Amino acid sequence: MISIPDDLLKRLDAQAQANRETRSGYLRRLAERELNADERRRREEIEELLDKATVRGGMGGDAAQLIREDRESH
């Protein structure tokens, strides 16, 4: 069981009715959308961190290419 203030519950019911949904259906859809958005944000953050940890970020990437470049610079 969850607690929702009366004023918020009225707004939820009004929006659900406007969407021709049940309260439960509307809340389920909102929860799924938010959880999916959270997952996308986390995935994007991880991809960004991995991107920074590659050659572009100077922390890894193609080791053989980096060694060649280092040898050629001497």
Buried (B, 14 or more C-beta within 10 A) or exposed (E): EEEEEEEEEEEBEEEBEEEEBEBEEBBEEEEEEEEEEEEEEEEEEEEEEEEEEEEEEEEEEEEEEEEEEEEEEE
